[in-house]
Each structure stands twice: as structure tokens, then as C-alpha cells.
Amino acid sequence: MRLDEKETTIVFDEKDKVAHIQTYNGRLKKRLAKIHAERPDECKEVKPYFDEEEGAAAYTFPAKWLKINPPRQLSDEQRRALSENFRNVGKFEG
């Protein structure tokens, strides 16, 4: 299977408040397996709806767990202030 065919799909609806995910991504499969092991009542492993023999994994979990988290964008001034704060960590006045 080509890499561009190894996709991750997430489906959820407002009524059921449950998300369905199917993925080939190794990191995501490991993360989902760990969550499933820790919280099997909330994160359930299900049969992939396509290409199970090609290595897909599928799970359902509460849709409220889905987040879109873009990286923080800092201005040059904010970046300088943070850099200065990190340089001062561990320095005590007194």
C-alpha cells in the first residue's frame, strides 16, 4: 500500500457525541492503544471498516476528546521576554 493511501479518518456526529477513528499512523495507533488500555470503558477498539489486513486500527471514544491545537505564535517581543525568563531560571536574588 502506498503512503498516500494510508490515511486517518475521524468521523463524529452531534447526536451520539462519539468519535470514530481509523488510522494507519504508527504513533497514533500506539497512543490509541495506550488510552484504550487505560480507559477501556471510554476508548473502545473496534473492527476497522476497511483494509484491516493492511495494518489499520480503529477506535471509538468521546467526541469531546477531539481538539484542534495550532501552535502558539509569538511576537518578537514575546519571544525575547520568554528567552530572558528562561535565562533567569535558577538565579536567585538575595
N, C-alpha and C positions, 0 to 999 in steps of 0.2 A: 504494500500500500504506500502511495506517495505521501510525503509530508503534508501537502496541501489538501489531502483528503482526510487527514487526522484532525478533525475539528472537535471543539467543545460546544455543546448546545445546552442552553438553560431555558427552560420553559416554566412559566408560572402564571397563575391567574388570580384575579382579585377575590374570587368567591372562595376557593379552597384554602388560600393562604399557604400553599405548599409549592415548593420549587422542585423541579425535576432536572437533574443534570446528568449528562453523559459526556465522557471525555476520554481521550487517548493520552492526554498530557501526563507524563510520569509524576511530576511534582504534585499536581492536583490530585491524582489518584492516591498517592501516599497520604496527602493531607486529609482527604475524604475518608480513607480507610482508618486513619488515626481517630478522627472525630467520631466515626461510626463505632469504633471500639470503646471510646469513652462515653458516648451518649447514644446507645443503640435505640432507645425509645424515640429519639428525635431525628436522628440521621439513619435512614434505613437503606441498606444495599438492595437494589432491585435488578432485575434482568435487563441488560441493555436492549434497546429496541432495534438496533442494527449492529452488525459486524462484531458480535461478541467474540468470535473466534480470532479476530484481528487485534484483540487486546483492549477493547473498550470497557470502561467501568461506568456504572450508573447508580445514582443515589437519589433519594428524596429527603428533603429537610424543610424546616420552616422558611417561608419566603422572606420573613423579616431578617433573616441572616444575610441576605444579599445586600451588598454595599458597593457603591462606585466611589473609589477613593483616589482622586487625582493627586499627584504630588504637589506639595506646597511650593508656591512661587514666592521667592523673597526678592525684595528690592536690594540694591547695592548697600543701602544704609542698614537694612535689617541683617544682611549677611555680615557686614563689618561688626555690628553690635554683637551678634552671636559668636563670631570669631573671638572678639575681645573677651566675652564672658567665658568661653572655653579656655582661653589662655590664663584667666584668673582663677580657674577652679583649683582648689587646693592651697591657694595663697591666703593666709590669714593675716589680718591686721591686728596689731596689739602689741 
